Amino acid sequence: MNQSDLHIRLAEPRDLESLVTYNVALASETEDRQLERDLLQCGVEAILADASKGFYVVMEHRPTGQIIGQLLITFEWSDWRNAVFWWLQSVYVHKDWRRQGVFKTLYDYVLAKGKRQGNVAGIRLYVEQDNVVAQGVYAYVGLASAPYKVFETDFILPTRTSEKS
């Protein structure tokens, strides 16, 4: 991977189609979910229009202009720390660019940005329990498994029929 051909930046409205396409692929590949594209597009547009909701970071291949990786940062306030946690979400690397350090480079960028910010307590993410490949990647870059389980009531996406009871 030629680093000079790659550029990390905050996503812009012109990246909308790539972000939506990658989120559709992410849901399909990791959770066997088919997202409603119009609803997803509205969600991505909302992030791009309102920085208080979060921000996308993308890696662009300069010679082609192609977005080759993305991640979304959203925020969780911690009263215990008087600071915010950044949650990594919508992590996706184009299949042609996997195992070439794209995620690690994006993660290192976000880690440094969070440390510089001064009011970031740390970085968290959740990962589908059966996605062992992603779990290995996250451990490789220095993320540790936390002693928490995530519980939810989802009003939008139905429970997958393939989920275990």
HUDA-V885650 format. One record per backbone hydrogen bond with DSSP energy under -1.0 kcal/mol. CO is the residue of the C=O (numbers start at 1). NH is the residue of the N-H. E is the energy in kcal/mol with one decimal. If there is no record, write none. Layout:
<<CO NH E> <CO NH E>>
This chain:
<<2 5 -1.8> <3 6 -1.6> <5 62 -3.4> <7 60 -3.2> <9 58 -2.9> <12 15 -2.6> <13 16 -1.7> <15 19 -2.5> <16 20 -2.6> <17 21 -2.5> <18 22 -2.7> <19 23 -2.1> <20 24 -2.3> <21 25 -2.1> <22 26 -2.7> <23 27 -2.4> <24 28 -2.0> <25 29 -3.1> <26 30 -2.6> <27 31 -1.6> <27 33 -2.1> <36 40 -2.6> <37 41 -2.9> <38 42 -2.0> <39 43 -1.9> <40 44 -2.6> <41 45 -2.8> <42 46 -1.9> <43 47 -1.6> <44 48 -2.4> <45 49 -1.8> <46 50 -1.2> <50 53 -2.0> <55 73 -2.9> <56 11 -2.4> <57 71 -1.8> <58 9 -2.2> <59 68 -3.0> <59 69 -1.1> <60 7 -2.2> <61 65 -2.8> <66 61 -3.1> <68 94 -2.5> <69 59 -2.3> <70 92 -2.2> <71 57 -3.0> <72 89 -2.6> <73 55 -2.0> <74 87 -3.0> <76 85 -3.2> <78 82 -1.6> <78 83 -1.4> <83 78 -2.7> <84 121 -3.0> <85 76 -1.9> <86 124 -2.8> <87 74 -1.9> <89 72 -3.4> <92 70 -2.7> <94 97 -2.5> <101 105 -2.2> <102 106 -2.4> <103 107 -3.4> <104 108 -2.9> <105 109 -1.9> <106 110 -2.3> <107 111 -3.1> <108 112 -2.4> <109 113 -2.3> <110 114 -2.9> <111 115 -2.2> <112 116 -2.2> <113 117 -1.7> <119 84 -2.6> <122 86 -2.6> <124 88 -3.3> <128 131 -2.1> <130 132 -1.9> <131 135 -2.0> <132 136 -2.1> <133 137 -1.9> <134 138 -2.8> <135 139 -2.2> <136 140 -2.2> <137 141 -1.7> <138 143 -2.3> <139 142 -1.2> <160 163 -1.4>>
